[in-house]
Amino acid sequence: MSKQIELPLYQPPSHPKKGLTSLGFWTRFIIYNCVVSAVILPIYRTDWVENLTFSKPKEMRAIQRQGQDYIVALKNAQQNYFLQKSKFTESIEELNEVIDISAKPENYEFQMWIVPEKGPFQGDEARAFAEVFIVAIPREPGFKSYSSAVSAPQEGRTSFQVCETEQPSQIPPIPTRIALNCPPGSKSRYHRL
């Protein structure tokens, strides 16, 4: 006859917190790993933190600064061109003969136009008494726009205004004619009236 063997039934441990399957062990394990990761990872790899929080505003300011610096360079070139030739020009190539402005920023589009003074003047005479407007329009949204106006109210003297939008905009702030005031929503960066 065969003898029947009785096996004891499985019983869970009497202290469930001591086993690997307990909730307490995994909770402590996850918290420990999160704390260690939060403390040690930034010490060894700080570049990802800078990329997430700081470099984008710095990069945006640098791009806007390039647009602002170039429009001021164009303004200075227009003033020098006027003092040398007694007229303004719409050509960056002609301005480049006066001041080296060949390093044009890629993130902005620049436009210039001459507005003749009303009166009996035609051709070059009208250009001598005109105002020149220069705008810097960002190629991508999220950047500020800039504009400048240069005029010659008196012989041998120029006045100017450089305006900057207060918020990012792809619409440049065109100064008013003659008074050269910045429009609402913009502020003056440099001026001599």
Secondary structure by P-SEA (a helix, b strand, c coil): cbbbbbbbccccccccccccccaaaaaaaaaaaaaaaacccccccaaaaaaaccaaaaaaaaaaaaaaaaaaaaaaaaaaaaaacccccccaaaaaaccccccccccbbbbbbbbcccccccaaaaaaabbbbbbbbbccccbbbbbbbbbccccccccbbbbbbcccccccccccccccccccccccccccc
